[in-house]
Each structure stands twice: as C-alpha cells, then as structure tokens.
Amino acid sequence: MEFTAAQIAEWIEGEIIGDANTSVSGFGKIEEAGEGALTFLANEKYKAYLKDSKASVIIISENLAIPDNDARTFIRVKDAYAAMTRLLDLYKSLTQQKSGIEQPSSIHESAELGEDIYVGAFAYIGKNVKIGDNCKIYPHVFIDDNAVIGDNTVLYSGVKIYDNCVVGKNCIIHSGAIIGSDGFGFQPDQNGVFHKVQQVGNVVIGNQVEIGACCTIDRATMGSTTIEDGVKLDNQIQVAHNVTVGKNTVIAAQAGIAGSTKIGQNNMIGGQVGVAGHIKLGDFVHVQAQSGVNGNIADHSKLYGSPAMDASDFRKSYVYFRKLPELMNKLNQLDKKFNQERKNG
C-alpha cells in the first residue's frame, strides 16, 4: 500500500512541513528507514539519528526541533509515538480484510455465526458455539462446544478454545494459546497415588484483552478462571485454575500464576515472575522480573527478589550481597585477630 504525506497528516491531525505529495509504502525505525519509508521521532535521545535518516516522511513531536533547510517531509504532531500507534492500528485493520468461510472447515449446524466474519481453512467450530460480528478465526483454530466469542475478536492460527469458555469483545489471542485446559488438580490417596480431580469450570475473558502466543489459561475446578477487561498477557504465560487477573494488568513473558490467586487491577508483573497459589495481590502492584511472590501483597507495592521483598530494600541489600565474600573475609580476619589477642591475654 502507498500513502501520501497529506493522507497521513489527515489521519493523525498533523501539520505538514515539506511536500504534501511525498509518498511512502512502508514503516521503518528512524536509524534504519530507507527511501519510501515512514518513521517517527518522539524521544530526544533518538534525535542523533535524524540527521542521517533516509526516511521520506518523518512524524515528529511538536517539542522537538526540525533541522533548518531540511528537504524531507515532516508531519508535526503533539505526540509522535501516539500518532504512530494510531497509524499502525489503521494499517493493521486495512491489511486484515479477510472475510468469508474457507474450505475445508468444520462448523456445526447449531453454531451461531455473526456478520462479516472470517473462518480460515481447517478451523473447527463445535455445537452451540456463538461467534460475534466481525470476528477473524484463522486456519486451524479449534473452538469447542458452547464457547462464546465476542464481536471484533481475532483468534490467530492454532488457538484452542475449550468447551464453555467465554472470550469477550475486541480481543486478540495469538497462535498456540490454549484457553480452558484442565487445571492442575490431583488428590493423593493413602498410598500416595495421585488421582485426578475433574475440572468442570470454565475460563471467562473480558473485553479488550490480548493474550500472547503459547499462553495457557486453565479452566476452574468449579466456577471460572477470570481475565478481566483490558488485561495484556505476553507470550508463554501460565495462568492456573481459579485465578483472577484484574482489569488493565500487564504480565510479561514466562510468568506463572498458581491456582486460586487473585491479582488486582493495574498491576505490572515482569518476565519469569512466579506467583504462589491462594494469595492476593492488591491494585497497582509492580513486580520486577524473576521475582518470587509467596504472600499477600498490599496496594501500590513494588517488589523484587525471591522471595520478593520491597524493591528499594532489595537494591540496598544487593550492595551487600555482592560484597559478601569480601565482608566474610574481613569478618574471619577480625575473628582470628580477636581470638589471637584473647589467647595472648
């Protein structure tokens, strides 16, 4: 696709400095973009790349200066990053105009399909499934019986939605994600043999949720595992049975949330964080990468370490952790000197 600077400026409500007829056909980072590319400059620390950038059109924040006598075309906006985000959304919507039902696919006669949907080849849609308007169901997606998919939701290739699970509106679920697999529930008998506890609940996902590739969200033993509105999950995250993840929480890759834990709203949880089961995290909690959380956490806490502790305390303690061999050596010398003096009377 090719667009002129005039068209782009109209979409993002920007002011053109330069030739409004300059056209672009792709995107690029400011340090890498070539001729015919659109880029942006929103942060002062990347300004050094502006001089040598070969991009044809540059979206720039209004607080940054445009070089004098620069022949390139600029589009001045209040916030270049926000403007570029809007453009990427628009570009994505224009390039995802798939529609219709490809064959072969298997759609049960009792399934209810909304208007203007796309179902890719080899997709499976089971009994009594309900799919809203403008949904995109890519090839090899599996949607089991009685599942519900809200309007404008995208399920990329290979997504598995188990029976009775609910996915809200305007969601994106990336390839390989599994929604509704059995929770890890086993009961040992008197001989130590583990027997499966049947998982008969479901998963309920709210609106505007994005779930990364190869995430696994387990169904509840009873009731629902709940992912509330606005949650964003990175790739390869495990959410166990009966967990609740509160609104607008973001979780980075390879984190694991154990069963029946309640995570509050607007939390930020770093990569490879482990959260123990049957605990509660408050609202606006920040947990830094590779931390281990094993107890209840109050609102607005900032945690680091394993087991996790207040992030400020951890950083102070880490200074001593790094010097521990040196400190132990000094302590041993003092102890040796003390014992020698004591022996000599």
C-alpha positions as a printed Julia matrix, in Angstrom:
345×3 Matrix{Float64}:
   0.0     0.0    0.0
   1.13    3.53  -0.74
   0.05    6.7    1.06
   0.91   10.39   0.69
   2.0    12.68   3.49
  -1.26   14.58   3.04
  -3.32   11.45   3.69
  -1.24   10.52   6.73
  -1.45   14.05   8.17
  -5.22   13.99   7.83
  -5.48   10.68   9.71
  -3.33   11.84  12.62
  -4.33   15.52  12.58
  -0.8    16.72  11.92
   0.84   19.73  10.28
   2.87   19.08   7.11
   6.27   20.71   6.76
   7.55   19.91   3.28
   6.0    18.25   0.23
   2.47   17.02   0.97
   2.62   14.73  -2.1
   5.59   12.71  -0.83
   4.51    9.07  -0.73
   5.55    6.14   1.45
   4.9     2.42   1.19
   6.24    1.05   4.47
   7.46    1.72   8.0
  10.94    1.8    9.49
  12.88    2.73  12.62
  14.49    6.14  12.35
  18.01    4.67  12.35
  17.17    2.09   9.66
  14.39    3.5    7.46
  15.19    3.9    3.77
  13.64    5.94   0.99
   9.91    5.4    0.67
   9.54    4.64   4.38
   7.62    6.39   7.13
   9.24    6.8   10.55
   8.76    8.86  13.7
  10.75   10.79  16.29
   9.2    11.13  19.73
  12.17   10.97  22.1
  15.09   13.37  22.4
  17.59   10.53  22.86
  16.95    9.33  19.27
  17.42   12.78  17.75
  21.01   11.96  16.74
  19.62    9.56  14.13
  17.54   12.28  12.48
  20.41   13.83  10.52
  21.26   10.67   8.58
  17.84    9.04   8.36
  16.78    8.32   4.79
  13.06    8.09   5.61
  10.87   10.02   3.19
   8.3    11.14   5.76
   9.01   11.7    9.45
   6.34   12.18  12.11
   7.84   14.38  14.82
   6.63   15.54  18.23
   5.98   19.26  18.49
   8.54   19.71  21.29
  11.4    18.61  19.0
  13.05   20.96  16.5
  13.14   20.26  12.77
  16.57   20.95  11.21
  16.81   24.12   9.13
  16.67   23.74   5.34
  15.77   20.04   5.59
  14.31   18.85   2.29
  12.48   15.88   3.76
   8.8    15.92   4.6
   7.82   16.18   8.25
   4.45   15.86   9.95
   4.37   17.74  13.25
   2.03   16.35  15.93
   1.63   16.72  19.68
   2.87   13.18  20.41
   4.63   11.31  17.61
   4.53    7.95  19.41
   0.76    8.15  19.93
   0.29    9.21  16.32
   2.36    6.32  15.02
   0.38    3.92  17.2
  -2.84    5.17  15.59
  -1.36    4.68  12.13
  -0.22    1.15  12.91
  -3.73    0.33  14.14
  -5.18    1.68  10.9
  -2.62   -0.17   8.76
  -3.33   -3.43  10.57
  -7.07   -3.05  10.05
  -6.58   -2.39   6.33
  -4.38   -5.47   5.89
  -6.73   -7.76   7.82
  -9.68   -7.58   5.49
 -10.18  -11.34   5.25
 -13.81  -12.45   5.07
 -15.9   -15.48   4.28
 -15.6   -19.14   5.2
 -12.77  -21.11   3.67
 -12.96  -24.81   2.96
 -12.32  -27.31   4.29
 -13.61  -26.2    7.69
 -15.98  -27.87  10.17
 -18.81  -25.77  11.55
 -21.6   -27.47  13.49
 -25.08  -26.67  12.24
 -26.1   -25.37  15.69
 -23.3   -22.76  15.8
 -24.34  -19.1   15.55
 -22.03  -17.01  13.37
 -22.16  -13.21  13.32
 -21.98  -10.93  10.3
 -18.83  -10.19   8.3
 -16.73  -12.9    9.9
 -13.78  -14.83   8.55
 -13.24  -18.54   9.2
  -9.99  -19.99   7.85
  -9.37  -23.42   6.39
  -9.3   -26.4    8.8
 -10.97  -24.44  11.59
 -13.32  -26.38  13.85
 -16.39  -24.79  15.45
 -18.42  -27.05  17.74
 -22.01  -27.37  18.92
 -23.86  -24.27  20.13
 -20.84  -22.03  19.7
 -21.67  -18.32  19.4
 -19.34  -16.06  17.4
 -19.98  -12.31  17.21
 -19.76   -9.88  14.31
 -16.51   -9.03  12.51
 -14.53  -11.86  14.12
 -11.44  -13.35  12.47
 -10.99  -17.09  13.04
  -7.71  -18.09  11.38
  -6.85  -21.55  10.0
  -6.54  -24.49  12.41
  -8.4   -22.74  15.25
 -10.38  -25.12  17.49
 -13.49  -23.79  19.26
 -15.23  -26.46  21.34
 -18.9   -26.81  22.25
 -20.83  -23.96  23.92
 -17.95  -21.48  23.69
 -18.74  -17.8   23.15
 -16.58  -15.36  21.15
 -17.45  -11.63  21.26
 -17.56   -9.09  18.43
 -14.37   -7.98  16.66
 -12.21  -10.66  18.28
  -9.26  -12.2   16.43
  -8.11  -15.79  17.04
  -4.87  -16.49  15.22
  -3.89  -19.82  13.74
  -3.7   -22.73  16.16
  -5.63  -21.17  19.05
  -7.62  -23.68  21.11
 -10.77  -22.6   22.97
 -12.16  -25.43  25.11
 -15.84  -26.04  25.8
 -17.96  -23.49  27.69
 -15.25  -20.82  27.72
 -16.11  -17.18  27.05
 -13.98  -14.64  25.16
 -15.13  -11.0   25.17
 -15.22   -8.3   22.52
 -12.23   -6.74  20.75
  -9.82   -9.39  22.0
  -6.7   -10.74  20.28
  -5.45  -14.24  21.02
  -2.19  -15.23  19.34
  -1.13  -18.53  17.84
  -0.76  -21.55  20.06
  -2.65  -20.12  23.04
  -4.86  -22.62  24.89
  -7.89  -21.37  26.76
  -9.67  -23.78  29.11
  -7.29  -26.71  29.5
  -7.7   -28.64  32.76
  -6.38  -27.1   35.94
  -3.61  -28.97  37.74
  -5.81  -30.72  40.27
  -4.86  -34.08  41.83
  -5.69  -35.68  45.17
  -3.32  -38.25  46.73
  -4.79  -41.36  48.35
  -3.39  -43.1   51.45
  -0.79  -44.86  49.31
   0.48  -41.62  47.8
  -1.11  -42.27  44.41
  -2.46  -39.1   42.79
  -5.98  -39.16  41.36
  -7.34  -36.53  39.0
  -9.86  -34.01  40.35
 -12.17  -33.27  37.44
 -12.12  -29.64  36.33
 -15.7   -28.66  35.48
 -15.47  -24.84  35.47
 -14.51  -22.57  32.59
 -12.44  -19.53  31.6
 -14.05  -16.1   31.19
 -12.05  -13.47  29.31
 -13.24   -9.84  29.33
 -13.14   -7.19  26.61
 -10.03   -5.6   25.02
  -7.82   -8.44  26.25
  -4.69   -9.52  24.36
  -3.15  -12.93  25.0
   0.28  -13.75  23.61
   1.45  -16.81  21.73
   1.57  -20.14  23.57
  -0.1   -18.89  26.74
  -2.12  -21.41  28.75
  -5.1   -20.38  30.84
  -6.58  -23.29  32.8
 -10.27  -23.75  33.45
 -11.51  -23.56  37.02
 -12.13  -26.66  39.1
 -15.55  -25.11  39.73
 -16.63  -21.6   38.79
 -14.41  -19.55  36.48
 -10.82  -18.57  35.88
 -11.25  -14.88  35.08
  -9.22  -12.5   32.95
 -10.83   -9.07  33.33
 -11.15   -6.23  30.8
  -8.0    -4.68  29.37
  -5.54   -7.34  30.56
  -2.45   -7.85  28.35
  -0.51  -11.1   28.57
   2.85  -11.57  26.85
   3.93  -14.89  25.3
   4.3   -18.19  27.18
   2.44  -17.34  30.38
   0.74  -19.92  32.61
  -2.43  -18.91  34.45
  -3.69  -21.71  36.7
  -7.21  -22.72  37.68
  -9.5   -20.32  39.55
  -7.09  -17.39  39.17
  -8.47  -13.86  38.72
  -6.38  -11.29  36.86
  -7.77   -7.78  37.46
  -8.52   -5.09  34.91
  -5.69   -3.46  32.94
  -2.98   -5.67  34.42
   0.01   -6.45  32.19
   2.18   -9.55  32.61
   5.45  -10.18  30.76
   6.66  -13.43  29.21
   7.15  -16.72  31.05
   5.4   -15.63  34.23
   3.41  -18.24  36.14
   0.39  -17.66  38.37
  -0.55  -20.58  40.64
  -4.09  -21.68  41.44
  -6.77  -19.58  43.17
  -4.62  -16.44  43.36
  -6.32  -13.08  42.97
  -4.36  -10.38  41.16
  -5.69   -6.83  41.43
  -6.15   -4.11  38.87
  -3.45   -2.17  37.0
  -0.61   -4.43  38.12
   2.67   -4.73  36.2
   4.32   -8.14  36.51
   7.73   -8.73  34.93
   9.06  -11.67  32.96
   9.63  -15.03  34.67
   7.85  -13.93  37.84
   6.4   -16.78  39.88
   3.29  -16.12  41.99
   2.29  -18.72  44.58
  -1.24  -20.05  44.92
  -4.09  -18.93  47.19
  -2.72  -15.43  47.78
  -3.91  -11.94  46.88
  -2.05   -9.11  45.16
  -3.55   -5.64  45.56
  -4.01   -2.93  42.94
  -1.15   -1.03  41.22
   1.46   -3.57  42.31
   4.77   -3.7   40.4
   6.75   -6.96  40.47
  10.15   -6.92  38.77
  11.43   -9.74  36.57
  12.31  -13.15  38.08
  10.8   -12.3   41.44
   9.0   -14.92  43.51
   5.83  -13.8   45.29
   4.66  -16.13  48.06
   2.41  -13.98  50.27
  -0.34  -11.38  50.15
   0.76   -8.02  48.74
  -0.7    -4.61  49.58
  -1.78   -1.99  47.02
   0.96    0.08  45.34
   3.77   -2.28  46.45
   6.97   -2.53  44.4
   8.66   -5.91  44.72
  11.93   -7.54  43.72
  13.8   -10.73  44.54
  12.91  -14.27  45.52
  11.15  -14.4   47.82
  10.05  -10.95  46.73
  10.6    -8.0   49.02
  10.26   -4.24  48.75
  12.25   -3.24  45.66
  14.08   -0.39  47.41
  15.13   -2.67  50.28
  16.26   -5.31  47.8
  18.53   -2.88  45.94
  20.12   -1.72  49.19
  20.63   -5.31  50.3
  22.06   -6.31  46.93
  25.02   -3.99  47.51
  25.93   -6.21  50.47
  25.09   -9.45  48.65
  27.71   -8.65  46.01
  30.34   -7.87  48.67
  29.5   -10.88  50.83
  32.76  -12.84  50.15
  34.81   -9.7   50.9
  32.81   -8.98  54.07
  33.13  -12.61  55.23
  36.89  -12.48  54.67
  37.15   -9.33  56.8
  34.95  -10.89  59.46
  37.11  -14.01  59.55
  40.26  -11.88  59.9
  38.72   -9.9   62.77
  37.62  -13.12  64.44
  41.1   -14.6   64.04
  42.71  -11.42  65.42
  40.29  -11.34  68.35
  40.97  -14.97  69.26
  44.75  -14.41  68.99
  44.62  -11.38  71.28
  42.4   -13.23  73.69
  44.87  -16.16  73.73
  47.8   -13.84  74.38
  45.89  -12.33  77.29
